[in-house]
């Protein structure tokens, strides 16, 4: 009967899309009156654009799933038998019900905290701490319902560790770090029209494709159905937001949406038992994080905003830059920039006074280093195309290559 529940979920998702499309234009002026707006710096006239619209999208998503809560259990055979015959109440799937509620609680917390970040401009240490706290309900439910902390080892490691290895509490540390990474990774790879929403659309679609493949193979059916319940309304509301956030943006999404999207992905990855596969769909975000590491950890000077520079004469984006003296960097910083320079992954210009000027270390700026000044719409399209390519690579790793490394011996 899960097929009926998925069909109802899909119908609710379509309704959520229609509702979101109607609501966004009506709330634009309300957000501006509340001083929730910013100037689009990559446009000639720098128009005022309402921001923090992630809170609206998150609310529609939550309402959709609140309406859906009774549906899976109404079609659960054991629960339906209890309702008809008055059977024992302990046949109701309490574990599934608690999973659903805990997942919604974590997502709701991140929407609230993301909106607080948009309004209060929280510091980076808070952005690392808050997702960890919001993940606690998920980890608690995982502990009560499963508490499986065993990792299957690849063939080449089985002589050393055996077929599987129980890593205990480290597994919960990994899942907590996964939530922190997902909520911040989208936020780091952001700043131009449509990029945050575009990459989230592709990741959500990738997860749904993976869920469908696993259901066809008959693997962990309940877990992937659970993931579909969340991904369909997320995809619908995000697709509606994309209509207004793509170039030229009529609304900005704010940190609220980045946190909401990241936590939704973390929820299905953790409770759907495919957290490692989820990371494969985040390959561009992982590469962006690694590329940004010298500045994120202040080995290299990091300005508050690392967005590309806009040239109003040509309507093109140019790299944004940072400056430093090589001798002023500590040893790790000098090593990092030397490696990046030798690999030609950064621009490099030494001025007469010995000050080095290089691009800020983001994937957006890297595109501009490789391809030169490019229009904003084209940069977004390039990065979304790269996201799709990484999805194909991820599925290749997950199936043909994984079957090779984890083949039975």
C-alpha atoms as a printed R data frame, in Angstrom:
    type eleno elety resid chain resno       x       y       z
1   ATOM     1    CA   UNK     A     1   0.000   0.000   0.000
2   ATOM     2    CA   UNK     A     2   3.030   2.299   0.076
3   ATOM     3    CA   UNK     A     3   2.397   3.071  -3.598
4   ATOM     4    CA   UNK     A     4  -0.881   4.735  -2.666
5   ATOM     5    CA   UNK     A     5   0.875   6.792   0.031
6   ATOM     6    CA   UNK     A     6   3.528   7.907  -2.476
7   ATOM     7    CA   UNK     A     7   0.805   8.898  -4.947
8   ATOM     8    CA   UNK     A     8  -0.941  10.982  -2.279
9   ATOM     9    CA   UNK     A     9   2.396  12.517  -1.325
10  ATOM    10    CA   UNK     A    10   2.961  13.419  -4.976
11  ATOM    11    CA   UNK     A    11  -0.492  15.028  -5.169
12  ATOM    12    CA   UNK     A    12   0.209  17.073  -2.040
13  ATOM    13    CA   UNK     A    13   3.555  18.070  -3.560
14  ATOM    14    CA   UNK     A    14   1.855  19.340  -6.717
15  ATOM    15    CA   UNK     A    15  -0.510  21.378  -4.537
16  ATOM    16    CA   UNK     A    16   2.515  22.722  -2.612
17  ATOM    17    CA   UNK     A    17   4.114  23.804  -5.892
18  ATOM    18    CA   UNK     A    18   0.977  25.664  -6.968
19  ATOM    19    CA   UNK     A    19   0.626  27.287  -3.553
20  ATOM    20    CA   UNK     A    20   4.278  28.393  -3.498
21  ATOM    21    CA   UNK     A    21   4.060  29.888  -6.994
22  ATOM    22    CA   UNK     A    22   1.055  31.952  -5.911
23  ATOM    23    CA   UNK     A    23   2.465  32.991  -2.532
24  ATOM    24    CA   UNK     A    24   5.920  34.236  -3.518
25  ATOM    25    CA   UNK     A    25   4.791  37.276  -5.561
26  ATOM    26    CA   UNK     A    26   2.244  38.210  -2.893
27  ATOM    27    CA   UNK     A    27   4.838  38.236  -0.115
28  ATOM    28    CA   UNK     A    28   7.539  40.226  -1.943
29  ATOM    29    CA   UNK     A    29   6.349  43.648  -0.793
30  ATOM    30    CA   UNK     A    30   5.718  42.358   2.725
31  ATOM    31    CA   UNK     A    31   9.351  41.245   3.054
32  ATOM    32    CA   UNK     A    32  10.633  44.569   1.722
33  ATOM    33    CA   UNK     A    33   8.462  46.500   4.221
34  ATOM    34    CA   UNK     A    34   9.965  44.346   6.967
35  ATOM    35    CA   UNK     A    35  13.472  45.407   5.794
36  ATOM    36    CA   UNK     A    36  14.198  41.881   4.604
37  ATOM    37    CA   UNK     A    37  15.788  42.852   1.322
38  ATOM    38    CA   UNK     A    38  19.152  43.347  -0.315
39  ATOM    39    CA   UNK     A    39  20.605  44.905  -3.419
40  ATOM    40    CA   UNK     A    40  21.557  42.673  -6.317
41  ATOM    41    CA   UNK     A    41  25.148  43.810  -6.744
42  ATOM    42    CA   UNK     A    42  25.604  41.952 -10.019
43  ATOM    43    CA   UNK     A    43  23.123  44.139 -11.904
44  ATOM    44    CA   UNK     A    44  23.654  47.562 -13.451
45  ATOM    45    CA   UNK     A    45  20.840  49.253 -11.518
46  ATOM    46    CA   UNK     A    46  21.437  47.199  -8.317
47  ATOM    47    CA   UNK     A    47  17.704  46.609  -7.685
48  ATOM    48    CA   UNK     A    48  16.190  45.905  -4.282
49  ATOM    49    CA   UNK     A    49  15.348  42.220  -3.971
50  ATOM    50    CA   UNK     A    50  13.431  40.707  -1.030
51  ATOM    51    CA   UNK     A    51  15.481  38.037   0.727
52  ATOM    52    CA   UNK     A    52  15.099  35.272   3.331
53  ATOM    53    CA   UNK     A    53  12.360  33.665   1.219
54  ATOM    54    CA   UNK     A    54  13.624  30.317   2.401
55  ATOM    55    CA   UNK     A    55  11.412  30.727   5.459
56  ATOM    56    CA   UNK     A    56   8.313  30.855   3.243
57  ATOM    57    CA   UNK     A    57   9.388  27.795   1.248
58  ATOM    58    CA   UNK     A    58  10.222  25.914   4.431
59  ATOM    59    CA   UNK     A    59   6.805  26.667   5.903
60  ATOM    60    CA   UNK     A    60   4.984  25.385   2.812
61  ATOM    61    CA   UNK     A    61   7.141  22.247   2.918
62  ATOM    62    CA   UNK     A    62   6.326  21.668   6.592
63  ATOM    63    CA   UNK     A    63   2.589  22.201   6.075
64  ATOM    64    CA   UNK     A    64   2.677  19.701   3.211
65  ATOM    65    CA   UNK     A    65   4.252  17.032   5.384
66  ATOM    66    CA   UNK     A    66   2.042  17.874   8.363
67  ATOM    67    CA   UNK     A    67  -0.969  17.111   6.150
68  ATOM    68    CA   UNK     A    68   0.733  13.934   4.987
69  ATOM    69    CA   UNK     A    69   1.589  12.566   8.462
70  ATOM    70    CA   UNK     A    70  -1.493  10.311   8.869
71  ATOM    71    CA   UNK     A    71  -1.393   8.943   5.320
72  ATOM    72    CA   UNK     A    72   1.391   6.294   5.594
73  ATOM    73    CA   UNK     A    73  -0.175   4.903   8.762
74  ATOM    74    CA   UNK     A    74  -3.707   4.906   7.388
75  ATOM    75    CA   UNK     A    75  -2.486   2.563   4.663
76  ATOM    76    CA   UNK     A    76  -0.303   0.493   6.956
77  ATOM    77    CA   UNK     A    77  -1.891  -2.975   7.070
78  ATOM    78    CA   UNK     A    78  -1.224  -3.577  10.766
79  ATOM    79    CA   UNK     A    79  -2.518  -0.151  11.779
80  ATOM    80    CA   UNK     A    80  -5.585  -0.558   9.554
81  ATOM    81    CA   UNK     A    81  -6.356  -3.959  11.128
82  ATOM    82    CA   UNK     A    82  -6.197  -2.406  14.598
83  ATOM    83    CA   UNK     A    83  -8.615   0.329  13.590
84  ATOM    84    CA   UNK     A    84 -11.120  -2.172  12.218
85  ATOM    85    CA   UNK     A    85 -10.870  -5.061  14.657
86  ATOM    86    CA   UNK     A    86  -9.700  -3.286  17.772
87  ATOM    87    CA   UNK     A    87  -6.537  -5.359  17.899
88  ATOM    88    CA   UNK     A    88  -3.577  -4.764  20.153
89  ATOM    89    CA   UNK     A    89  -2.341  -1.154  19.995
90  ATOM    90    CA   UNK     A    90   1.312  -2.216  20.013
91  ATOM    91    CA   UNK     A    91   1.042  -3.284  16.358
92  ATOM    92    CA   UNK     A    92   0.991   0.392  15.340
93  ATOM    93    CA   UNK     A    93   4.385   1.260  13.757
94  ATOM    94    CA   UNK     A    94   5.518   3.632  16.497
95  ATOM    95    CA   UNK     A    95   9.122   3.528  15.295
96  ATOM    96    CA   UNK     A    96   8.165   4.868  11.849
97  ATOM    97    CA   UNK     A    97   5.911   7.495  13.385
98  ATOM    98    CA   UNK     A    98   8.671   8.748  15.706
99  ATOM    99    CA   UNK     A    99  11.137   8.855  12.790
100 ATOM   100    CA   UNK     A   100   8.780  11.063  10.810
101 ATOM   101    CA   UNK     A   101   8.134  13.434  13.725
102 ATOM   102    CA   UNK     A   102  11.820  13.671  14.696
103 ATOM   103    CA   UNK     A   103  12.795  14.397  11.094
104 ATOM   104    CA   UNK     A   104  10.242  17.206  10.880
105 ATOM   105    CA   UNK     A   105  11.432  18.561  14.227
106 ATOM   106    CA   UNK     A   106  15.055  18.781  13.037
107 ATOM   107    CA   UNK     A   107  14.042  20.480   9.786
108 ATOM   108    CA   UNK     A   108  11.768  22.890  11.645
109 ATOM   109    CA   UNK     A   109  14.629  23.778  14.000
110 ATOM   110    CA   UNK     A   110  16.944  24.552  11.089
111 ATOM   111    CA   UNK     A   111  14.356  26.755   9.381
112 ATOM   112    CA   UNK     A   112  14.006  28.729  12.605
113 ATOM   113    CA   UNK     A   113  17.762  28.953  13.141
114 ATOM   114    CA   UNK     A   114  18.375  29.887   9.511
115 ATOM   115    CA   UNK     A   115  15.875  32.725   9.735
116 ATOM   116    CA   UNK     A   116  17.550  33.862  12.958
117 ATOM   117    CA   UNK     A   117  20.860  33.906  11.071
118 ATOM   118    CA   UNK     A   118  19.345  36.035   8.287
119 ATOM   119    CA   UNK     A   119  17.949  38.516  10.796
120 ATOM   120    CA   UNK     A   120  20.722  38.523  13.424
121 ATOM   121    CA   UNK     A   121  23.748  37.726  11.216
122 ATOM   122    CA   UNK     A   122  25.173  35.008  13.446
123 ATOM   123    CA   UNK     A   123  28.894  34.232  13.628
124 ATOM   124    CA   UNK     A   124  30.489  31.222  11.968
125 ATOM   125    CA   UNK     A   125  30.927  29.335  15.226
126 ATOM   126    CA   UNK     A   126  27.165  29.498  15.727
127 ATOM   127    CA   UNK     A   127  26.622  28.182  12.204
128 ATOM   128    CA   UNK     A   128  28.626  25.116  13.189
129 ATOM   129    CA   UNK     A   129  26.999  24.638  16.585
130 ATOM   130    CA   UNK     A   130  23.322  25.098  15.673
131 ATOM   131    CA   UNK     A   131  23.071  22.288  13.078
132 ATOM   132    CA   UNK     A   132  24.700  19.958  15.589
133 ATOM   133    CA   UNK     A   133  21.998  20.748  18.142
134 ATOM   134    CA   UNK     A   134  19.222  20.409  15.554
135 ATOM   135    CA   UNK     A   135  20.534  16.948  14.634
136 ATOM   136    CA   UNK     A   136  20.162  15.558  18.177
137 ATOM   137    CA   UNK     A   137  16.528  14.389  17.680
138 ATOM   138    CA   UNK     A   138  17.632  12.442  14.600
139 ATOM   139    CA   UNK     A   139  20.553  10.816  16.362
140 ATOM   140    CA   UNK     A   140  18.369   9.907  19.329
141 ATOM   141    CA   UNK     A   141  15.768   8.266  17.114
142 ATOM   142    CA   UNK     A   142  18.497   6.439  15.216
143 ATOM   143    CA   UNK     A   143  19.921   5.190  18.508
144 ATOM   144    CA   UNK     A   144  16.540   3.964  19.801
145 ATOM   145    CA   UNK     A   145  15.321   2.387  16.552
146 ATOM   146    CA   UNK     A   146  18.545   1.022  15.060
147 ATOM   147    CA   UNK     A   147  21.779   1.759  16.942
148 ATOM   148    CA   UNK     A   148  23.662   0.098  14.081
149 ATOM   149    CA   UNK     A   149  27.224   1.423  14.050
150 ATOM   150    CA   UNK     A   150  28.811  -1.305  11.937
151 ATOM   151    CA   UNK     A   151  30.609  -0.343   8.731
152 ATOM   152    CA   UNK     A   152  31.058  -2.872   5.909
153 ATOM   153    CA   UNK     A   153  34.694  -2.922   4.846
154 ATOM   154    CA   UNK     A   154  35.850  -2.990   1.201
155 ATOM   155    CA   UNK     A   155  37.616  -6.094  -0.055
156 ATOM   156    CA   UNK     A   156  41.128  -4.645   0.173
157 ATOM   157    CA   UNK     A   157  40.678  -3.894   3.906
158 ATOM   158    CA   UNK     A   158  39.022  -7.120   4.989
159 ATOM   159    CA   UNK     A   159  42.288  -8.906   5.748
160 ATOM   160    CA   UNK     A   160  43.076  -6.162   8.260
161 ATOM   161    CA   UNK     A   161  39.660  -5.305   9.760
162 ATOM   162    CA   UNK     A   162  37.456  -8.215   8.771
163 ATOM   163    CA   UNK     A   163  34.230  -8.079   6.771
164 ATOM   164    CA   UNK     A   164  32.768  -5.374   9.016
165 ATOM   165    CA   UNK     A   165  33.909  -3.023  11.762
166 ATOM   166    CA   UNK     A   166  31.867  -1.630  14.646
167 ATOM   167    CA   UNK     A   167  33.037   1.968  15.161
168 ATOM   168    CA   UNK     A   168  30.592   2.691  18.002
169 ATOM   169    CA   UNK     A   169  30.202   6.348  19.012
170 ATOM   170    CA   UNK     A   170  32.320   7.503  16.070
171 ATOM   171    CA   UNK     A   171  29.372   6.633  13.802
172 ATOM   172    CA   UNK     A   172  27.209   9.205  15.615
173 ATOM   173    CA   UNK     A   173  30.025  11.750  15.351
174 ATOM   174    CA   UNK     A   174  30.100  11.109  11.607
175 ATOM   175    CA   UNK     A   175  26.340  11.615  11.276
176 ATOM   176    CA   UNK     A   176  26.480  14.811  13.305
177 ATOM   177    CA   UNK     A   177  29.305  16.119  11.132
178 ATOM   178    CA   UNK     A   178  27.305  15.127   8.039
179 ATOM   179    CA   UNK     A   179  24.439  17.382   9.130
180 ATOM   180    CA   UNK     A   180  26.826  20.271   9.816
181 ATOM   181    CA   UNK     A   181  28.456  19.813   6.424
182 ATOM   182    CA   UNK     A   182  25.188  19.579   4.469
183 ATOM   183    CA   UNK     A   183  23.712  22.698   6.073
184 ATOM   184    CA   UNK     A   184  26.829  24.781   5.449
185 ATOM   185    CA   UNK     A   185  28.082  23.348   2.146
186 ATOM   186    CA   UNK     A   186  25.240  24.815   0.101
187 ATOM   187    CA   UNK     A   187  25.645  28.108   1.922
188 ATOM   188    CA   UNK     A   188  29.355  28.285   1.026
189 ATOM   189    CA   UNK     A   189  28.742  27.591  -2.678
190 ATOM   190    CA   UNK     A   190  26.313  30.482  -3.146
191 ATOM   191    CA   UNK     A   191  25.956  34.140  -3.959
192 ATOM   192    CA   UNK     A   192  24.839  34.393  -7.590
193 ATOM   193    CA   UNK     A   193  21.325  34.192  -8.983
194 ATOM   194    CA   UNK     A   194  19.815  30.716  -8.805
195 ATOM   195    CA   UNK     A   195  22.880  28.817  -7.603
196 ATOM   196    CA   UNK     A   196  21.669  27.746  -4.138
197 ATOM   197    CA   UNK     A   197  18.285  26.630  -5.432
198 ATOM   198    CA   UNK     A   198  19.707  25.123  -8.624
199 ATOM   199    CA   UNK     A   199  22.193  22.860  -6.873
200 ATOM   200    CA   UNK     A   200  19.524  21.810  -4.351
201 ATOM   201    CA   UNK     A   201  17.155  20.889  -7.192
202 ATOM   202    CA   UNK     A   202  19.767  18.643  -8.769
203 ATOM   203    CA   UNK     A   203  20.730  16.999  -5.463
204 ATOM   204    CA   UNK     A   204  17.059  16.329  -4.660
205 ATOM   205    CA   UNK     A   205  16.504  14.871  -8.127
206 ATOM   206    CA   UNK     A   206  19.629  12.730  -7.717
207 ATOM   207    CA   UNK     A   207  18.358  11.349  -4.419
208 ATOM   208    CA   UNK     A   208  14.978  10.512  -5.974
209 ATOM   209    CA   UNK     A   209  16.682   8.698  -8.865
210 ATOM   210    CA   UNK     A   210  18.775   6.750  -6.356
211 ATOM   211    CA   UNK     A   211  15.658   5.924  -4.297
212 ATOM   212    CA   UNK     A   212  13.873   4.664  -7.410
213 ATOM   213    CA   UNK     A   213  16.827   2.451  -8.408
214 ATOM   214    CA   UNK     A   214  17.048   0.968  -4.915
215 ATOM   215    CA   UNK     A   215  13.296   0.283  -4.843
216 ATOM   216    CA   UNK     A   216  13.533  -1.511  -8.199
217 ATOM   217    CA   UNK     A   217  16.385  -3.608  -6.767
218 ATOM   218    CA   UNK     A   218  14.370  -4.272  -3.603
219 ATOM   219    CA   UNK     A   219  16.996  -2.825  -1.239
220 ATOM   220    CA   UNK     A   220  15.858  -1.293   2.091
221 ATOM   221    CA   UNK     A   221  12.397  -0.539   0.741
222 ATOM   222    CA   UNK     A   222  11.052   1.224   3.847
223 ATOM   223    CA   UNK     A   223  14.077   3.537   4.082
224 ATOM   224    CA   UNK     A   224  13.828   4.696   0.489
225 ATOM   225    CA   UNK     A   225  10.073   5.179   0.678
226 ATOM   226    CA   UNK     A   226  10.727   7.374   3.728
227 ATOM   227    CA   UNK     A   227  13.203   9.401   1.674
228 ATOM   228    CA   UNK     A   228  10.699   9.826  -1.178
229 ATOM   229    CA   UNK     A   229   8.103  11.164   1.287
230 ATOM   230    CA   UNK     A   230  10.459  14.076   2.025
231 ATOM   231    CA   UNK     A   231  12.078  14.600  -1.368
232 ATOM   232    CA   UNK     A   232   8.876  14.974  -3.415
233 ATOM   233    CA   UNK     A   233   7.498  18.012  -1.513
234 ATOM   234    CA   UNK     A   234  11.014  19.438  -1.219
235 ATOM   235    CA   UNK     A   235  11.507  19.149  -4.984
236 ATOM   236    CA   UNK     A   236   8.085  20.724  -5.640
237 ATOM   237    CA   UNK     A   237   8.578  23.743  -3.380
238 ATOM   238    CA   UNK     A   238  12.162  24.223  -4.565
239 ATOM   239    CA   UNK     A   239  11.078  24.082  -8.204
240 ATOM   240    CA   UNK     A   240   8.544  26.840  -7.478
241 ATOM   241    CA   UNK     A   241  11.250  28.895  -5.789
242 ATOM   242    CA   UNK     A   242  13.587  28.339  -8.747
243 ATOM   243    CA   UNK     A   243  11.033  30.051 -10.983
244 ATOM   244    CA   UNK     A   244  11.588  33.300  -9.061
245 ATOM   245    CA   UNK     A   245  15.221  32.854  -7.995
246 ATOM   246    CA   UNK     A   246  16.833  32.034 -11.350
247 ATOM   247    CA   UNK     A   247  18.492  34.844 -13.281
248 ATOM   248    CA   UNK     A   248  17.408  37.595 -12.948
249 ATOM   249    CA   UNK     A   249  16.349  36.874  -9.369
250 ATOM   250    CA   UNK     A   250  13.080  38.327  -8.150
251 ATOM   251    CA   UNK     A   251  13.705  36.968  -4.642
252 ATOM   252    CA   UNK     A   252  16.745  35.882  -2.631
253 ATOM   253    CA   UNK     A   253  16.591  32.758  -0.505
254 ATOM   254    CA   UNK     A   254  18.874  33.716   2.389
255 ATOM   255    CA   UNK     A   255  20.651  31.372   4.796
256 ATOM   256    CA   UNK     A   256  17.226  30.054   5.816
257 ATOM   257    CA   UNK     A   257  16.850  28.097   2.604
258 ATOM   258    CA   UNK     A   258  20.438  26.799   2.655
259 ATOM   259    CA   UNK     A   259  19.973  25.456   6.190
260 ATOM   260    CA   UNK     A   260  16.533  24.059   5.379
261 ATOM   261    CA   UNK     A   261  17.779  22.284   2.244
262 ATOM   262    CA   UNK     A   262  20.925  20.946   3.911
263 ATOM   263    CA   UNK     A   263  19.063  19.556   6.915
264 ATOM   264    CA   UNK     A   264  16.422  17.944   4.687
265 ATOM   265    CA   UNK     A   265  19.169  16.133   2.792
266 ATOM   266    CA   UNK     A   266  20.855  15.134   6.059
267 ATOM   267    CA   UNK     A   267  17.551  13.800   7.423
268 ATOM   268    CA   UNK     A   268  16.921  11.450   4.498
269 ATOM   269    CA   UNK     A   269  20.587  10.427   4.377
270 ATOM   270    CA   UNK     A   270  20.716   9.500   8.072
271 ATOM   271    CA   UNK     A   271  17.281   7.936   8.572
272 ATOM   272    CA   UNK     A   272  17.238   6.531   5.037
273 ATOM   273    CA   UNK     A   273  20.560   4.751   5.758
274 ATOM   274    CA   UNK     A   274  22.467   6.102   2.746
275 ATOM   275    CA   UNK     A   275  24.631   8.798   4.298
276 ATOM   276    CA   UNK     A   276  27.757   7.739   2.358
277 ATOM   277    CA   UNK     A   277  25.859   7.790  -0.935
278 ATOM   278    CA   UNK     A   278  24.476  11.215  -0.027
279 ATOM   279    CA   UNK     A   279  28.036  12.539   0.194
280 ATOM   280    CA   UNK     A   280  28.641  11.359  -3.374
281 ATOM   281    CA   UNK     A   281  25.852  13.675  -4.533
282 ATOM   282    CA   UNK     A   282  27.672  16.523  -2.739
283 ATOM   283    CA   UNK     A   283  30.892  16.162  -4.762
284 ATOM   284    CA   UNK     A   284  30.853  19.795  -6.043
285 ATOM   285    CA   UNK     A   285  30.220  21.062  -2.515
286 ATOM   286    CA   UNK     A   286  33.041  18.876  -1.166
287 ATOM   287    CA   UNK     A   287  35.409  20.202  -3.846
288 ATOM   288    CA   UNK     A   288  34.342  23.758  -3.075
289 ATOM   289    CA   UNK     A   289  34.973  23.167   0.637
290 ATOM   290    CA   UNK     A   290  38.442  21.722  -0.008
291 ATOM   291    CA   UNK     A   291  39.276  24.561  -2.390
292 ATOM   292    CA   UNK     A   292  38.031  27.107   0.175
293 ATOM   293    CA   UNK     A   293  39.879  25.541   3.118
294 ATOM   294    CA   UNK     A   294  42.861  27.960   3.100
295 ATOM   295    CA   UNK     A   295  40.502  30.917   3.540
296 ATOM   296    CA   UNK     A   296  37.835  29.242   5.689
297 ATOM   297    CA   UNK     A   297  40.471  28.368   8.299
298 ATOM   298    CA   UNK     A   298  42.273  31.709   7.817
299 ATOM   299    CA   UNK     A   299  45.546  30.324   6.523
300 ATOM   300    CA   UNK     A   300  45.036  32.937   3.796
301 ATOM   301    CA   UNK     A   301  43.274  36.292   4.346
302 ATOM   302    CA   UNK     A   302  39.528  35.819   3.853
303 ATOM   303    CA   UNK     A   303  37.273  38.827   3.193
304 ATOM   304    CA   UNK     A   304  33.745  38.679   4.564
305 ATOM   305    CA   UNK     A   305  32.256  38.470   1.077
306 ATOM   306    CA   UNK     A   306  33.981  36.504  -1.675
307 ATOM   307    CA   UNK     A   307  31.467  37.111  -4.454
308 ATOM   308    CA   UNK     A   308  32.772  37.799  -7.956
309 ATOM   309    CA   UNK     A   309  33.140  41.419  -9.023
310 ATOM   310    CA   UNK     A   310  30.592  42.812 -11.453
311 ATOM   311    CA   UNK     A   311  31.615  44.967 -14.414
312 ATOM   312    CA   UNK     A   312  28.655  47.171 -15.340
313 ATOM   313    CA   UNK     A   313  30.238  48.124 -18.685
314 ATOM   314    CA   UNK     A   314  30.415  44.565 -20.003
315 ATOM   315    CA   UNK     A   315  27.701  42.999 -17.779
316 ATOM   316    CA   UNK     A   316  30.185  40.233 -16.927
317 ATOM   317    CA   UNK     A   317  31.539  38.771 -13.690
318 ATOM   318    CA   UNK     A   318  35.260  38.953 -12.861
319 ATOM   319    CA   UNK     A   319  37.192  37.191 -10.117
320 ATOM   320    CA   UNK     A   320  37.182  38.798  -6.705
321 ATOM   321    CA   UNK     A   321  40.616  38.952  -5.140
322 ATOM   322    CA   UNK     A   322  42.501  38.846  -1.870
323 ATOM   323    CA   UNK     A   323  45.965  40.247  -1.186
324 ATOM   324    CA   UNK     A   324  48.765  39.159   1.124
325 ATOM   325    CA   UNK     A   325  52.529  38.933   1.439
326 ATOM   326    CA   UNK     A   326  53.732  35.379   1.045
327 ATOM   327    CA   UNK     A   327  56.191  35.784   3.927
328 ATOM   328    CA   UNK     A   328  53.350  36.882   6.226
329 ATOM   329    CA   UNK     A   329  51.558  33.546   5.879
330 ATOM   330    CA   UNK     A   330  52.285  30.692   8.280
331 ATOM   331    CA   UNK     A   331  53.862  27.499   6.999
332 ATOM   332    CA   UNK     A   332  50.593  25.658   6.181
333 ATOM   333    CA   UNK     A   333  49.297  28.753   4.377
334 ATOM   334    CA   UNK     A   334  52.442  29.080   2.253
335 ATOM   335    CA   UNK     A   335  52.305  25.377   1.423
336 ATOM   336    CA   UNK     A   336  48.644  25.543   0.395
337 ATOM   337    CA   UNK     A   337  48.971  28.545  -1.892
338 ATOM   338    CA   UNK     A   338  52.188  27.139  -3.407
339 ATOM   339    CA   UNK     A   339  50.477  23.861  -4.272
340 ATOM   340    CA   UNK     A   340  47.427  25.650  -5.712
341 ATOM   341    CA   UNK     A   341  49.672  27.974  -7.721
342 ATOM   342    CA   UNK     A   342  51.783  25.138  -9.126
343 ATOM   343    CA   UNK     A   343  48.621  23.263 -10.121
344 ATOM   344    CA   UNK     A   344  47.338  26.485 -11.727
345 ATOM   345    CA   UNK     A   345  44.174  26.395  -9.675
346 ATOM   346    CA   UNK     A   346  44.466  30.057  -8.659
347 ATOM   347    CA   UNK     A   347  45.454  33.279 -10.371
348 ATOM   348    CA   UNK     A   348  48.710  34.865  -9.240
349 ATOM   349    CA   UNK     A   349  49.982  38.406  -9.634
350 ATOM   350    CA   UNK     A   350  52.887  39.854  -7.673
351 ATOM   351    CA   UNK     A   351  52.898  43.628  -7.416
352 ATOM   352    CA   UNK     A   352  56.012  45.801  -7.256
353 ATOM   353    CA   UNK     A   353  55.871  46.038  -3.457
354 ATOM   354    CA   UNK     A   354  55.866  42.236  -3.098
355 ATOM   355    CA   UNK     A   355  52.159  41.936  -2.328
356 ATOM   356    CA   UNK     A   356  50.502  38.944  -3.990
357 ATOM   357    CA   UNK     A   357  47.052  39.307  -5.486
358 ATOM   358    CA   UNK     A   358  45.069  36.127  -6.136
359 ATOM   359    CA   UNK     A   359  41.429  35.132  -6.539
360 ATOM   360    CA   UNK     A   360  39.264  34.200  -3.590
361 ATOM   361    CA   UNK     A   361  39.151  30.437  -3.185
362 ATOM   362    CA   UNK     A   362  35.611  29.493  -4.259
363 ATOM   363    CA   UNK     A   363  34.353  27.289  -7.067
364 ATOM   364    CA   UNK     A   364  32.582  30.319  -8.554
365 ATOM   365    CA   UNK     A   365  35.845  32.235  -8.802
366 ATOM   366    CA   UNK     A   366  37.602  29.133 -10.123
367 ATOM   367    CA   UNK     A   367  35.180  29.050 -13.065
368 ATOM   368    CA   UNK     A   368  36.142  32.656 -13.794
369 ATOM   369    CA   UNK     A   369  39.853  31.834 -13.484
370 ATOM   370    CA   UNK     A   370  39.486  29.077 -16.090
371 ATOM   371    CA   UNK     A   371  37.014  30.682 -18.492
372 ATOM   372    CA   UNK     A   372  37.674  34.374 -17.896
373 ATOM   373    CA   UNK     A   373  34.946  37.002 -17.387
374 ATOM   374    CA   UNK     A   374  31.553  35.309 -17.869
375 ATOM   375    CA   UNK     A   375  27.945  36.407 -17.587
376 ATOM   376    CA   UNK     A   376  26.236  35.576 -14.287
377 ATOM   377    CA   UNK     A   377  23.627  33.334 -15.907
378 ATOM   378    CA   UNK     A   378  26.363  31.347 -17.662
379 ATOM   379    CA   UNK     A   379  28.317  30.812 -14.428
380 ATOM   380    CA   UNK     A   380  25.210  29.344 -12.785
381 ATOM   381    CA   UNK     A   381  24.573  27.109 -15.794
382 ATOM   382    CA   UNK     A   382  28.182  25.878 -15.747
383 ATOM   383    CA   UNK     A   383  28.040  24.997 -12.061
384 ATOM   384    CA   UNK     A   384  24.654  23.296 -12.412
385 ATOM   385    CA   UNK     A   385  26.007  21.322 -15.371
386 ATOM   386    CA   UNK     A   386  28.966  20.288 -13.215
387 ATOM   387    CA   UNK     A   387  26.506  19.214 -10.501
388 ATOM   388    CA   UNK     A   388  24.708  16.968 -13.008
389 ATOM   389    CA   UNK     A   389  28.034  15.521 -14.173
390 ATOM   390    CA   UNK     A   390  28.952  14.759 -10.562
391 ATOM   391    CA   UNK     A   391  25.617  12.975 -10.103
392 ATOM   392    CA   UNK     A   392  26.494  10.673 -13.008
393 ATOM   393    CA   UNK     A   393  29.930  10.083 -11.460
394 ATOM   394    CA   UNK     A   394  28.291   9.402  -8.083
395 ATOM   395    CA   UNK     A   395  25.918   6.804  -9.537
396 ATOM   396    CA   UNK     A   396  28.838   5.179 -11.340
397 ATOM   397    CA   UNK     A   397  30.783   4.984  -8.079
398 ATOM   398    CA   UNK     A   398  27.710   3.737  -6.202
399 ATOM   399    CA   UNK     A   399  26.921   0.877  -8.577
400 ATOM   400    CA   UNK     A   400  29.579  -0.488 -10.996
401 ATOM   401    CA   UNK     A   401  32.589   0.522  -8.883
402 ATOM   402    CA   UNK     A   402  30.999  -0.261  -5.511
403 ATOM   403    CA   UNK     A   403  29.985  -3.712  -6.735
404 ATOM   404    CA   UNK     A   404  33.642  -4.292  -7.623
405 ATOM   405    CA   UNK     A   405  35.103  -3.131  -4.307
406 ATOM   406    CA   UNK     A   406  32.412  -4.753  -2.180
407 ATOM   407    CA   UNK     A   407  32.017  -7.952  -4.189
408 ATOM   408    CA   UNK     A   408  31.537 -11.084  -2.138
409 ATOM   409    CA   UNK     A   409  34.676 -13.104  -1.663
